[in-house]
């Protein structure tokens, strides 16, 4: 991202954090998680498929990040939404 903006990584990170209130890496993970919730709601894709589709290297990393953000696993999140 820094290269695309024509900045060195440290300058980019500082300016990004000033603008968005979070470092680029954390912002990017939140964007991936946001997309994953859409897929959990609108598709019947497996969790591991969603993990890869949303840019996570492994399903376990996706599940850890998801649980940290939402307090439950993606499967539990999906089940709770279908029960409502």
Buried (B, 14 or more C-beta within 10 A) or exposed (E): EBEEEEBEEEEBBEBBBEEEEEEBEEBEBBEBBEBBBEBBEEEEBEBBEBBBBBEBEEBEEBBEBBBEBBEEBBEEBBEEEEEE
